[in-house]
Amino acid sequence: MSIPKELKAVKQWIVWKENKKPHSAITMKSTGWQKEENWTTFADAKRVMKECNFLGIGFVFKFPFVGIDLDNCIEEDGMMNELAGKITNSIDTFTEYSKSGKGLHLYCKVTEPIEALKTDIIEIYGEGRFFVVTGKELDSEQLEITDQTTAIKELILKYRPVVSRATGIATPTQFIEGERNNRMAGEIGRMFNYWNKDTVFNMAHTLNQSICFPPLEDKELNAIIDSMGKRETKQIPPKQMEQVNWEHIQGKRDLDSAPYRGISKIPGSYISTGIGSLDYAMNDLAPGCVTLLSGRMNGGKSTFVKQIIANAINTNNKVFAISGEGDQELSINSLYECVIGRESKFYDVVQINKRLHKEPKQFVLDALQKWHKGKLTLFDKGQSSFTTTKELFTMIDLEVKENHSNLIIIDNLMSILKSSAIEKNEAQADFMQQCHNLAGIHKIHIILVLHTNKEYRKGMTMEVEHISGTSDLGNKADNVISVIREYDEEKKRLGISGQITLTKNRYYPELMECDTRYEVETGLLLELKNNDPIAYDFDWMKYLDPSQIPAKEFWEE
């Protein structure tokens, strides 16, 4: 039996009987074993085990010690499965085989308390949990307990259960090969308690691409959907709700057993829009959320989207912008203009028929390309062969996984959806739900850009109800932002070009409105404070190569 000296040196030992039931080696009782005063030394625990016919000893975790439990990870040939292989290769610490020989225990230290994690494939123990200690080491040369704070945080972030907005069911963020079929069957079965088959089909395919590693083949997944769809669902009649075992209801939280953990920052990036009062009200574009951005045609939506993209790039975020219409070269040119437009020395003016455009000079274009390198990907649905939203979400999911994009912009939802689906409110609701699923799983932010409906007229106050499409779009959104063009001549003479309003704010009480001014040089919408525009710059100039700058034209102005 190989047990690290560091574990033997602390007074955190107990004993256990049948079914690994823990007992205090001091009181000999199964109750109260979690209390520190009922723990003993390693030597005393071994003595009590022998003298009192207990079956083994156990180690109780207390900061700074943490345990990682991998169940059923040793296959019949004695080899570790893929998950266990990845974890043991990345976490170099004392590891032992479990009592059954089919699992692994990793003993680690941390520099700060961590939250516990419990899924079907991995558990991480902090305070008040114990391991049945076997001493059957995985590697006889590694008997040290090492600091794995960062690695454990990453595991918790990766495998922390997320509550499916579709089912209300907590699921781990990855189903690995060997368990995918059973896990997906369980999730799909529960989906049928809430949704019809068409809706379940879309959600299941989104879930498959998001958390199955690798994803199930379509044929295999469809067979599971068909099979589970034939089963009788278990919806509970209201009159029988009092008979439900409330301990097993998802979403119920007993504050005695699950006390308040404190507010913490959600993992992921918080992205500024460039409008300070809006960013404060929303606490920026937060990870895991979906925002609707609405406005009339030519009302400023595209202008605002452009500056959100520029701000995201400028703060080292990665953007995936999806459009169902428009010319990409003009869009890119417009993005560049908002970045360099105030400085005429950085661009040439070119005429396209009757209109003038700012074309970056070559040395400026080189710097701009370095500025957004790896941070901006565009997709034009009109140029693709995609015909279904399933294909679209599969592509988005792959983009997030492979390129780590954390801001997804879907410009003009109605042009993204097929025309036959636009008239179906359910299709739009499903689309929105899938956006929420992706945002929540990957901790990214998704912006959906939509037009207003026919009820909205220029000059009206824009409300959530004026968004084109089903009411589920506004109901399911975390934020709703409206971009409004100013038509009042008196206000226009004062330099007010329009307003930006926040008409829904799920997590904070502020609903804001600010006047904006359209800056002709850049094409930016600048917030007005006391009728003065709040301008800002982008840091692309640090990518300029001095050897490529024509000195005369650069310094003369």
N, C-alpha and C positions, 0 to 999 in steps of 0.2 A: 504494500500500500504506500503510494507516494503522495504525501500531502505537504505543500509548501510550509516552511517554518513560519512565514508571516501569518498564515491562518492559525497555526497551532498556538501562536503567541497571544492571541486575543481571546477574551472570555465571551464567546458567542456560540457556544455549542449546546446541542440538545440531543435527545435520543428519539427513536421511533419504533413503532410496532407494525402490525399487519396493515396492508394498504398504505404504507408510508405515512401513517398517522403520527403526527409529532407529539412528543411528551417532554415536559421539563425533567431534566436529570436531577433536579433539586426537590421538586414537589412530587414527582412521579405521576403527575396528572396531565391529561391532554388539554385541559383548560388553562389559560394564562401563560402558555409557553411563549407567546409573543412578547411578554414583558421582560425587560432587560434584567431585572432582579432574579428572574428564573433561569437565566443562562449560566453556563458553567465553563470550566476550562476543558481543553481537549483531553487531557489526561483523565479528569474526573468523568467526562462523558464516556470514554472508553471503559473505565472501571465499572460504571453503573450499567452499561450495556451488557457486560459479561456477568456481573453479579445478579442482575435483576431480569435476565432473559429478554432484553430488548433485541431487536433485529439489526440495529445499526445506529450510527451517529449522524447528526445533521449540523450544518453550519447556517446560522441565521444572519442575514445580511443587514448591515447598518453602515451608514456613510463612514468611510469613503468606499466601502466594498459594494460591488454590484455583480449580479450573476446573469449570464445569458444562457437560456435553456433552448436547445434545438431538439425537438422530439422527432422520432422516427426518421432520422436523417442518415442512418447507416443502412445501406441496402443489403440484400441477401448475400452478395459477394464480398461483404465487408468493406466496401468502398463508400465514401461519403457521397450524398447527392450534391447537385450543383450548388444549391444555396449554402449548404454547410461548407463546401469547398471554398466558396468565395469569402465567407465570413472568417473561417479559420486562417485563410491565407492573408487576410487584411488585418486581423486582430491577433497579435503575437502575445499570448498570455497563457498561464497554466490552464490546461483543458483536460477534462477526464470523461471517460465513458459513463453513461448513466447506468442505473441498476439493471435495466433490461438489456443493456449493451446495444440498443438501437438508437440511442440519443447521445448528445454531448452536452457537457456543462462547461462554460467558460467563466473563470473567475477574474474579475477586473477591479481596477480602482478608478475613481473619478475625482476631479478637483472641485466639483459642485454637485449638489443634489440633482438627481434626474427623475423624470416621471417614469412610472412603470409602464410596461407594454405587454399586452397579452393578445396573441392571435393564435390560430391553429398551427402555425409553422414556426413561430419564434416568440419567446417570452423573455422579458428583461425585468429582473427583480431588483428593487431598491430596498427600502425599509420594510422590515417585518415579514419577509418571506425567507424560505430556507431551501437548501439543497440537501437531498440524501447524498452523503459523501461516500464515494466508492474508492477513491485513490487510484483508480485504474487509468493512468495517465495516457493521453494521446501521444505525447512526445516526451520521452524520458529526459531529454536535454532541456526542456523548458518547464522549470518549476517556479518561475517568478510570477508574481501578480503585478501586472503593468498598468500604467495609466492609459485608459482608453476613452477619455472624456469625449473627444471629437468624434471618434468612430461610433460610439454609442449614440450620440446625438443624431448622427447621420442615419443610423439604423432606425431610430425612433421616428425620424422624419419620413423615412422611406416606407416603413411598415405600419405606421400608426393607423388604426382603423379610421376610415372616413365614413360619415353617415351619408348614404345615398339619398339624394334629394328625390329620387324616383321612388324608392321603396321605404325610406325611413330606416334602413338596415345598415348596421356598421359592417364594413368590409375592409380587409387589409388592402394595401395599395399594390400588391402583386400576388397573383396566383401562379405558381411555378409548375413546370411540366411534371406530370404524375398526379397532380391534384386538381388541374384546371377543370376537367369535365365535371367532377362531383361538386366543386365549389360553384361553378357557373350554373349547374343545374339547380342548386339550392337558391342562388340569387334570382334566377329566372322564375323559379316556382313562386317565390315571394312576390315578384313583380306582377304575376298574374292575379294576385289578390287585389291589385290596385288599378291595373291598366288592361286595355284590350290587346289583342294579339299584334296588331300593326304597331302600336306604341311600344310594346315589349320587344318586338323585332328590332326597332331602331335603337332602343336603349341597350339591348343586349349586345348588339354589334359595337356600339360605342364603348361599353364596359369591357368587352373582349379586347379591343385594341388598346385600351388604357391600362388594364391591370393584369392581363394574361401574358406570361412570358415563357415561350413566345405565344402570340395569339393563336387561338384555335382556327383551323381552316373553316371557311364559310359553310361548307357542306356539313361538317361535324357540328358546328354551332347551330345551324338550322335544324338539324335532327334533334338536338336537345330542346330547342324552342318548341318544335312540333310535339315532342313527347310530353313536355311539361304542360303545354297548352291543353292536352287531352285530359289532364287530371282535374279533379274537382277542386276548385279553390276553397279556401277556408275563411271566407269573410264572416265576421262575427255580428250577428243581429244585435241591435242596440239593447234589447231587453235582456240579453244574456251577458252583457258586458260585466255585470257584477260578479259573474262566475269565473272571470278570467284570473289566472294567477298573475297578479300585478308585478311580481318579481321578474317576470320574463318579458315585460312589455318594453320594446325599444323606445328610447327617448325619455323614459321615466328615470328620475334621479333622486335618490335618497341622500340628503345632505349629511346624514349621520355616517353613512358608509362611503360616500363620495363627497367629501367636504370641498368648500371653495378653494380653488387652486391659485387664484390671483390672475390678474390680467397680464397678458404677455403679447409680444409682437408676433403676428402671424408669419410663418416662414415665407420667404419670397420677397419680391421687390415692390416698393411703393413708388409709383411713377407720377411725376408732376405734369399738369396740363399746361403750365405757363400762366394760368390765371390764378393769382395768389388767393383771392377770397374763396374761389371755388375749391382749390386744393385744401385750404384749411377746413372748409365745411365738410368735405368728404374724407379728410385725412389722406389725401392723394388717391390715385387709382390703386386700390388695395388688392393684394393677391387673393385669389379664390373668389373674386366677385365678377359680376356682369353688369355693364353699364349700357343703357340705351342713349343714343345721341340722335336727337330729332330736330327737324326744321323744314321749312318750305324749300322748294327748288330755288337755287341761287340765293339762299338765305344766309350762307356762310358755313354750312356744315363741313364741306370739303376743306375750306380754309382752316377751320378749327382742327379737323383731323390731321391736316398737314403739320400744324405746329405741335400737336401732341406727339406725332411721330418724331419730329425734330428734337423735342425735349427728351423723349425716351432715349433716343440715340445719344444725345449729349450727356446723359447720366449713365451710360454704359449698359443700357437695356437692349434686348433684342426684339425686333418687331417683325411680325408676319402680317402683311397687309393684303387682304383679299378683296377683290373688286369684281362686280359683275358687269361693269360698263366703264367707258372712258379710254383715253389714250395714255399708255404708261409713260411714254417719253415726255408728254406734256406734264404729267404728274410729277415725274422726277425733276424736270426743269423748275416746276413751281416750288418743290421742296428746296432745291438749291437756292432759288431766289430769296426764300424767306431767311436763309442762313447768311447770304452774302450781299443781299440787295441794297444795303445802305451805302456800300462802297463801290463807286463806279469804276475804280481802277481794277476791280476784280473780274469784270465781265465786259463782253462786247455786246452791242445791241444789234440784233439781227431782225430782219423784216421777213415775216411769213405772210405773203399776200398783203393785206392792209394793216396787220397788227405787228407790233414790235415786241420782241422778247429779249430777256437778258440771258446770254449764253456765257457760262463760266470760261475764263481763259484757261488754257491747257494746264498751266502750273497750278491754278486754283482747283481745277477739276481733279488733278492728281491728289491734292490735299483733301478735298471733299471725299474722295473715294477711300482714303486712309481713315478719315473721320468716321465713316459709317461701315468700315470693313467688318464683315461678320455680324453686323447688327441690323440689317434690313433685307428682307426677302419679300418680293411681290408675287402675287398670283392673280392672273386674269381668268376668271371662269369662262369668259366668252371665247378664249383661245384654247380651252381644254376640252377633252372628250367626256368629262364627268357629267353624268346625267342624274345622279342621286345624291341626297344629302349624306348618305352613308359613306360614299366615296370621299366627299368633302371632309367629313369629320375624321375619317381614317388618315387623310393627308395631313390635317391639322395635328392630329395626335403624333404622327411620325415626325413632323417638323419640330414639335415641342420636345420629343424624346431625343432626336438626333442633334438638333441645333440649339436646344435650350431656349427657344423663344419664350419670352414671358409677357409680351403684349400682343394679343391677336385682335386685329381690326377687320371686321366684316362690313364692308361699305355697300349699303343698299341691299338689305335683306331680301326685298321683293324681287330683285333681279338675280339673286343667288338661288332662291327657290324656283322650282319649275312652275310654269304658269298654271298648270293644272292643280298644283298644290296650294297656290296663293289663296284660292277661294275657300280653302278648308282651314278653319281656325285650329283644328287639331294638329295639322302639320306644322303650323307656326308655333304652337305650344310645345310640340315635341322638339322642334329645333331649339327653342329657348331652353328647354330642359337639358338637352344634350350639351348646350353651351355651359350651363351650370355644372353638369357632371365633369366636363373637362377642366373647367376653372378650378373646381374644388379638388379634384384629384391631383392636378399638376401644380397647384398654387400659382396660377397665372391670372392675368386680367384679360377679359374679353370685352370689346366694344362692338355693339351692333348699331349701325347707322341706318336710320329709317326716315322716310318722308312723313309729313303730317297727312291726316285724312282729309276728306272733302268738307268736313264740318268746320275746319279751321280757315279763317280768313285773315289776310294781312291786317296788322294793327291790333288783333285780339291778343289777350293774355293766353299764352300757351300752357295747357295743362296736360297731364298724363293721358287723359281721355282723347286728346287730339292726335295721338300717335296712330299711324296707319297700321291696321291689322287687329288681331284678336286682343282682348283686354288682358289675356294671360301674359302678353309680352311685358306690359307695365307692371302687372302684379308680381311677376317672378323676378323682375330686375332689382338689383341692389341700389343702383342710382339711375335717375333719369335726368339728362341734361338737354336743355333746349337752346338752340342758337337762333336768334331772332334778328331780322334786318329792320332797321329804323326807316319809316316812311314819312314821319312827321317832319316837315320842312324846317320848322323852327329849331328842332333838336339837331337836325342835320347841319344847320348853320352854326350851331354851337360845337360842331365836331363830333357829335355822337352818331356812330354808324349803326349801332344795334345794341342788343343785350344778350347776355348769357345767363340763363337761370337754371337753378337746381330745383326741380319740382318733386323729386323723391330722393330721400336719403335714409337708407334702411338703418344705419347704425349710429347716426348722430342726429340731434334735433334740428340743426340749422337747415333752412331752405333759403338759399341766397339768390340775389339778382344783382348784376353789375352792368353798367354801361360799358360799351367797347368802342374803340376807334380802329377803323381799318387803315393800317399803315401802307400807303401806296408803294413805298420803296421796297418793302419786304413781302407784302401780302399777309402780314400777321394781324390778328385781332388782339389789340392791346387793351388791357383793363384800364379804365379811367378812374382816377382818384382825385376829387376836387377838380374835375375836368382836365386833369393832366394825365397823359398816357404813361403807364409803367412799362418802359421798354427794357429789353434784355438782349444779351448777345449769346452766341454759341462759340464754343472753344475750338472750332475747326482750324483756326490759324496756327495753332501749335504744330500742325502737320505740314505746314509750308516748308518746302526745301529752299533755303536761302540761295543755293547755287542755281536754282531755276528761276528766281525772281528777276525779271528785267529791271535793273536798279533805277533807270531813269523814269520809266512810267510808274514805278511803285512809289518813288519818293517825291515826285513833282507835285502830286495832289495833296 
